[in-house]
Amino acid sequence: MSTVVRLDTTLVNIPFAKPLGTAIHAMTSAGCVLVEIETDDGVVGQGYVFVINGDRLAAFDETIRGFRPFVVGRSVHETEGIWHSIWRAINPTGHKGITISALSAIDVACWDAASKLAGLPLYRMFGACREEIDTYASSGLWLTASVEELVTEAQAYLNQGFTAIKLRIGSDSPDTDVARVRAVREAVGDQISLLVDANQKFTTKEAIRLGRRLEEFGLGWIEEPVAAGDLAGQARVTAALDTPVASGETEYTRFGMQAMIDATSADILMPDLQRMGGYSEFRKAAAAAAANHVPVSSHFFTEHSLSLAGSLDNCISVEHIDWFAPLFNEDIELRAGKLQMPDRPGTGFTINPSAAAHFAAS
């Protein structure tokens, strides 16, 4: 039966070495609620959600623990049943925000445990389609960095073996953004894929004007050029530029992805595992994208997103962010610019109890 007998949470807060900034974020740490379920077979499944700077961590924790009655006492293999039981229960509070994030962590933990019981890496249990996936370095090149720091960081990523990197733009002056992109492109050369992320900074006209100026640099994509909710405006940017537009990390569930597909608001969709509602819903969103010939690239959650990338044919890349690496016993493997699928049961990554204790949120 493999019945869930326990669901526990642990709160941690991982400080950054220095403050990081985008056009809309000021960040000093990543707070997480770690979720652990255990079955009567003694198998443990794990998931987590995160918040910038540890803000509202307690609210996420309380929501997750409030879902215990929908999980404990049920077979861990009933992932779809558990998911929809919670989905129906949160109707009065809404199908976006904290409720969906809480559902996500539980869904990931259930799938982790179920695939461990099967003795399979999760990407193989889903149905494997590849053993490695493209990635891009996304832990640096922030808007708060100077041009000199950007060049140094970009070279460091190349030395680590990355063949693609992402730079944040969104300065008050478009000339400044152009200069920063030019400096990084000249530093890394034309063979490295360079992506930029505007973090919703611009109006539609501003995004189009800047996007046209940036086309000489052969960018892989421009990410979130306008406000996430402005699907019509983003669609105009997408239509106006030769450079692909990527977006979607701020949308929730397959319904948010479908709205973007219907609006033709992006060339590449970027579902976020937490905002999608876990593996169960992410896969539905990716299927909707595939039905419309739209590629997806997962946002954040590098370790856990590999299980999706290894089993979704229309997934073109996984964002590499190192914020959560200190929590795990295992390391991500980067080889020739590609992330390797973990050949271990479950997600392939387990929380280190000592690390969780070290970063315990006060």
URWO-V398727 format. One record per backbone hydrogen bond with DSSP energy under -1.0 kcal/mol. CO is the residue of the C=O (numbers start at 0). NH is the residue of the N-H. If there is no record, write none. Layout:
co:CO nh:NH
co:CO nh:NH
This chain:
co:1 nh:75
co:2 nh:39
co:3 nh:72
co:5 nh:37
co:7 nh:35
co:9 nh:33
co:10 nh:360
co:11 nh:31
co:13 nh:29
co:19 nh:26
co:20 nh:142
co:24 nh:21
co:26 nh:19
co:27 nh:15
co:28 nh:52
co:29 nh:13
co:30 nh:50
co:31 nh:11
co:32 nh:48
co:33 nh:9
co:34 nh:46
co:35 nh:7
co:36 nh:44
co:37 nh:4
co:37 nh:5
co:38 nh:41
co:42 nh:38
co:44 nh:36
co:46 nh:34
co:48 nh:32
co:50 nh:30
co:50 nh:53
co:51 nh:54
co:53 nh:56
co:55 nh:59
co:56 nh:60
co:57 nh:61
co:58 nh:62
co:59 nh:63
co:60 nh:64
co:61 nh:65
co:63 nh:66
co:64 nh:67
co:66 nh:69
co:67 nh:70
co:67 nh:71
co:70 nh:73
co:73 nh:3
co:74 nh:77
co:76 nh:78
co:77 nh:81
co:78 nh:82
co:79 nh:83
co:80 nh:84
co:81 nh:85
co:82 nh:86
co:83 nh:87
co:84 nh:88
co:85 nh:89
co:87 nh:90
co:89 nh:93
co:96 nh:100
co:97 nh:101
co:98 nh:102
co:99 nh:103
co:100 nh:104
co:101 nh:105
co:102 nh:106
co:103 nh:107
co:104 nh:108
co:105 nh:109
co:106 nh:110
co:107 nh:111
co:108 nh:112
co:109 nh:113
co:110 nh:114
co:111 nh:115
co:112 nh:116
co:113 nh:117
co:114 nh:119
co:119 nh:345
co:120 nh:124
co:121 nh:125
co:130 nh:340
co:132 nh:338
co:133 nh:317
co:135 nh:319
co:136 nh:165
co:140 nh:167
co:141 nh:144
co:145 nh:149
co:146 nh:150
co:147 nh:151
co:148 nh:152
co:149 nh:153
co:150 nh:154
co:151 nh:155
co:152 nh:156
co:153 nh:157
co:154 nh:158
co:155 nh:159
co:156 nh:161
co:157 nh:160
co:162 nh:192
co:163 nh:136
co:164 nh:194
co:166 nh:196
co:172 nh:176
co:173 nh:177
co:174 nh:178
co:175 nh:179
co:176 nh:180
co:177 nh:181
co:178 nh:182
co:179 nh:183
co:180 nh:184
co:181 nh:185
co:182 nh:186
co:183 nh:187
co:184 nh:188
co:192 nh:164
co:193 nh:219
co:194 nh:166
co:195 nh:222
co:196 nh:168
co:197 nh:200
co:202 nh:206
co:203 nh:207
co:204 nh:208
co:205 nh:209
co:206 nh:210
co:207 nh:211
co:208 nh:212
co:209 nh:213
co:213 nh:216
co:214 nh:217
co:220 nh:195
co:221 nh:245
co:222 nh:197
co:223 nh:199
co:224 nh:201
co:226 nh:229
co:228 nh:230
co:229 nh:233
co:230 nh:234
co:231 nh:235
co:232 nh:236
co:233 nh:237
co:234 nh:238
co:235 nh:239
co:236 nh:240
co:243 nh:221
co:244 nh:266
co:244 nh:267
co:245 nh:223
co:246 nh:269
co:247 nh:250
co:251 nh:255
co:252 nh:256
co:253 nh:257
co:254 nh:258
co:255 nh:259
co:256 nh:260
co:257 nh:261
co:258 nh:262
co:259 nh:264
co:260 nh:263
co:267 nh:246
co:268 nh:296
co:270 nh:298
co:271 nh:275
co:272 nh:276
co:272 nh:277
co:274 nh:252
co:277 nh:281
co:278 nh:282
co:280 nh:284
co:281 nh:285
co:282 nh:286
co:283 nh:287
co:284 nh:288
co:285 nh:289
co:286 nh:290
co:288 nh:291
co:288 nh:293
co:289 nh:292
co:294 nh:268
co:295 nh:315
co:297 nh:318
co:300 nh:304
co:304 nh:308
co:305 nh:309
co:307 nh:310
co:307 nh:311
co:309 nh:128
co:309 nh:129
co:311 nh:314
co:313 nh:295
co:316 nh:297
co:319 nh:137
co:323 nh:326
co:324 nh:327
co:326 nh:351
co:332 nh:339
co:334 nh:337
co:337 nh:334
co:338 nh:132
co:341 nh:343
co:345 nh:121
co:349 nh:328
co:351 nh:355
co:352 nh:356
co:353 nh:357
co:354 nh:358
co:356 nh:359
co:358 nh:12
